[in-house]
């Protein structure tokens, strides 16, 4: 656990010559050049997902790996190779991901882990549990319990619209499921001291006891004992967690405590952050309308936000842009297209033309508007089909089919 505290401190404190960045489960702040992911991998002690591992994933699953893996958007892991060993040996595992419901709608940054988790569920044909941390949002945000719980159910409908298999997917609110979760939570709480939590997460004595104890609740779904009914009583089923890398401190603590509880350490796949419209110094936030594009936004709203707020890497003048081209690393429209334009040839063409100064910022922004609008309109149509009956099916405590 001391290593966890050191890793968090190292990730927050810049070495000589490095830009300042502060990466925690609650805040992401980086320098002008964006997040230094190489530093995070070094300091957190994770491993890069290399091409050999991707080739092995394709061989094992018989399916092409997700383009976000090839583009190194999901770029880091813990024990992914061991998960592939299990799968090759015909031994099952399950997936665990989650959402903190602080707004009535998901935005594009929230969509990333769910789209990727859907790929993993289909590629490996495994069960999935999705934790809605309405208790966390009650503790950290200015929300009543009732508001936080309501947002959890609204967000669940958004998640269902992504297209998960209802026979293999269990979505749960912490507030409602805690009776089932509590035994595992208690086992974790007994093994983790207050000093360890303060060291790993930078918590202070002025924070509530609920905030200090919450990491055990987020850790609990990493262990199959928390799902006696959904996972059919399998108490030693391995877990693979796709998440953004800012959530890694939770699971370093989890992996540390697992052997002392007689549990398996969960494996992880980390993604990079989906940047805010204003630039790569932070991730998109549900609390900022101008930094985010929500899945409830209309094409007109999307166009206004992109044209007005998306940070440009183009030249300040036409002459400068034609001469030097755009800085693709900081241009938000291009970076967002790397996530959501599933046409490598078109993306490469934009990179060449825009990077050389032959294409203008307005053209790239309009391409992004078109791509996002298509995704949103399809999502909204799928979301409208999620009835209360379908919601109840996904959130009912029942054995999953695997």
N, C-alpha and C positions, 0 to 999 in steps of 0.2 A: 504493500500500500504506500510505503514511502516513495517507491518508484513512481506511482501515480501522481503524487504531489509534485515531485521533481519534474515530471513530464509536463504538467500543466504550467508550472512556473517557467520552464524553459520555453514553452510555446508562446508565452505572453511576453517574455523579456528578450529583446533583440541582442544578438551578439555584436561585437564591433564590426561596423561595415554593413550590417543588415538593417533593413527598414523595420520600423516598429509595427507590431501587430498584436492584437489581443483576441484570442479565439477561445470562447467558452460556450457551453450549451445555451447561453442566453444572449450573448453579444458576439458580433463579428466585426472587428475593426482592423483595417490594414492600411499600409502606406499607399502612396500615389500609384504604385505599380500593381496594386492588388495583393491578394493573399499569396504568401510564399509557401506553396504546397510542399516543396522539397524540405523546407525547414520543419513543417508539421510532421512529415513522415519520419525525419530524423529524430525529432524530439518526442513524438508519440511512440516511436518504436514499432510502427507498422511496416508493411512490405509493399513495394510496388506490384501492381498486376502487370506482369510482363507478357510479351507475345507468346512465349512458350506455354504459359498458363492459359491464355486465351485459346490457343490451338488445342490444348488438352480439353478445355470445356466443350469445344465443338466436336471433338472425337467422342467424348463421353456421352453427350446429349444427342448427338446426331443433328443438331440444329446450329444455324449460324449465330454467332454471338451478337448481342445487341450492339448497335453502332455506337452507343455511348461508351462501351468498353473499348472499342477500337480507337475512339477519339480521346481516350484517357479522361473522360468526364467522371466515370467510375474508375478510380485509378489506384486505390490502396486497399489492402486487405489484412485480415488476421485469420490464418488457418483455412483459407479457401482450398488449398491443396488437400487438406485432410477431409473436407466435405466431398471433394471429388473422389477420394479414396473410398469413402462410405458408399457413395452412389454407385461406383463401379462394382463394389462388393454386394450390391443389391440391398443395402441397409438404408432405411428411410431417415430423413431428417425433416425439420419443419422450418418455415420462415416466420420471422417476427419483425414487424415494422410498426410505426405509430404516427400519431398526429396530435398536437396540442391545440385544441379548438378555441382559438381566441377571436375568430371572426366568423361571420355567417357563411362565407364562401372561401373555397381554396383559391390561391393565386397560382401562377405558373411555377413558382419555386416549390410550392407544396406538391404540385403534380408530379415532379421528377421522380421521387422515390416510389410512388405508387405505380407509375408506368413501368419503371424498372423492375419492381417486385412482381408485377403481372408477367413480365417476360420470364423471370426466374421460376414462378409458379408453373408456367406452361412448359418451360424447357425441362424442368426436373420432375414435373407432375407430383408436387408435394403440397401438404396442407400449409395454411397460412393463418396466423393470428395477428390482428391489428388492434393496437391499444390506443384508445382515445383518452388522453390525460386531462380530463375535465377537472380533476382534483388539483393538478399542477397549476392550471390557469386560474382557478379560484384562489390559490395560495399566492401567486405572483402578480395577478392582474386585478383591476378594479371591477370584479365580476361577482355577482351573488352565486351561490351554489346552483340555484335554479337556472340562471343564465348560462353558466358554464355547461351544465348538463344538457340544456336545450341546444347549444351550439355543437355539442358532441354529436347529437342525432342529426342535425343539419349537415355537418361535415361527413357523417357516415353515408348519407345519400350521395354526396359528391364522390366519395371513394367508391361506392358501389357502381357509379356510372362509368368508372374506368374500365369495368368489364371483368371483374374477378369471378371465379367459379364458385357459385353459392354452396356447392357440395363440399368444397375443400377450404372455405374461408369463414373464419369466425371474427366478427368485429365486436369489440366490447368497450363500454364506458367503465373507467375505474370506479366511479361512484357506485354504479349498479352491480359490478362484478366483484367488488372487494371481498365479499364473503367467501368466494371461491379462491381468491388470490391471497388471502390474508395469512394462511399457514406458511406459504413460501416466503412472503414478505417478512414475517416474524423470524424465520430462520436466518435470513440475510441480516436483519437488524441486530440480531444477537451477536453476529460476528464482526460488525463494523462499528468502530468507535466514533465519537463526535470529533475527535482530533483528526481522524482519518478523512472524514467527510469534509472538514474545514480545509485540510491540506489539499485534497483532490479537486475541490470545486471553488476554493477561495471564499467560502461562506464565513460570515462574521457573527458575532454574538448578538448583534441587533436584529438578525433575521429570525423568523418565527421557528418554533420547533417543528412545525409542519414542513417548512422548507428544508430543514436539516434532515428530516426523515424521508423526504420524497425519493432520493436516489434508490432506496431499497425497493420502492414501488415500481420504478422504471426498470430495475434490474430483474424483478421477479418473472416477467414473461420469457426471459432467456432460458428458463428451466421448465421442462415439460411437466413437472409436478404441479405447476400452476394451472394446468388444463386437464384435470383428471377425466372430465367428461369429453371435451372436444378432441383430445388426443388419445382417447380410448384407454386410459389407465397406464399408458407407457411413460414411466417415470424417468427413463434414461434416454429419451429421444434427443439427439443433437439438434442444435439450433443455429441457423444462419441469419444474420441481421444486416439488411441493406439500410444504410443511413448516411446522412451528411457527416463529414468528418468532425464537425463541432460537437456531435453527440458521443464521440469516442471516450471522453472521460468517464461517462456513466459505465461504459462496458469494460474499461480497464479495471475499474473497481469490481465489476461483476466477475471478470475473469480471474481476478485475484482471490475473491472469496469462494469461487466455485469448488476448488479441490477441498477446502476445509468443510464444505457441506456435503461432499461426496457427489457433486454434480459435475457434468461435463462443461468445459469452457465453451461459450458460444463463439462461432466464427463471425467475421464481419466483412462487408464490402462497403468501402467509403466512397462517397461522391464529393466532387468539388461543389462550391456554392453557386447557386444561380444568382448572378449579380443584380443589384438594384438598377433601375433605369438611370440613376444619376452617376453610376460608375462602379468599378470593381472593388472599391475600398470596403464595401460591406455587402451583405446578402439582402435579398428582397424581404421586405417586412410587411406583415398584414396590417400593422398599425399606421402605415404611411400610404395613403391613396396614390400619391405621386411617384412612389418608388416601385409600385406594384401594378400588375395587370391581373385582374381577377377573372375567374371563369364565368362570372355573371356580367362582365362588361360587354357592351355592344360593339360591333365593328367600328362605329363612329367614335366611341369612347377610346377604343384601342388606338385608332389613328391619331386622335388628339394627344394621347399620352406619349406615344412613340415619337411623333413629330416634335412635340414640345419639350419632352423631358429626357429622351434617350441620349446619353452622352456620346458625342461624336469624336472619333479619332481623326477626322478629316482636317485639312489645313484651314487656318483661320481666314484666308483669302483664296479666291479661285486660282490665282497665280501660284501661291504657295502649295495648294493642293495638287495642281497639275505637275509641279516640280518634284515634290517629295512624296506624294501619295498619302494614304491614310495609315495611321497606326492601328493595325487590326487588333493588337493586344488590349487596347483600351476602348476600342469602339464597341459600344454596347449592342448596337443593332447587329453587327457581324457576330459578336459573341453569342447572342441569343439565337441567331441562325445556326450556329454550330450545334446547339441543343436540339432545335426543332425543325430544321430543314433536312428532311430525309432524302436528299438528292446530292450525293457527293460530287457529281460532275458540276452541278449548278453552284454548289458552295465553293468549289475550287475556282470556277470562273469568276465568281464575285471576289474572292480573295485576290486573284491576279489583277482584275480590272480596277478594283477599289484600292488595293494596295499600291498600284502603280500610278494612281491619280486619274485614270481614264474614266472611272465611274464616280459619280457624285454621291454625297451622303444621302440626299433626298431619294435617290433610286434604291439605295440599300434599305432605307427606312420603309419605303413603300413595299418592298419585297417582304420585309418582316411583318408589316401590317397584314398583308395578304395571307401569310402563313399562319399567324396567330388567329386571325379571324376565322379561317377554315377550321382550325382546331376547336375554337370556342363554340362555333355554331353546331358542330357535331356533338361536342360535349353537352351543350345545353339541350339538344334533342334527346340524348341518352339519359340525362338527368331527369327530364320530364317524365320518363317512363318508370322511374323508381317510385313505386307505390309504397304505402305504409305496410302492406303485406310483404313486399319484397324486403323492406328494411327489417321487419320483424324476423324474417327468415335468417338473414345474415347475423342478427344480433341475438338469436335464441341460443341458449346453452344446450348443445346437442352434439352427438358424436360426428366428427367429420369423416368424409369418405376418402380413405387412403390405404 
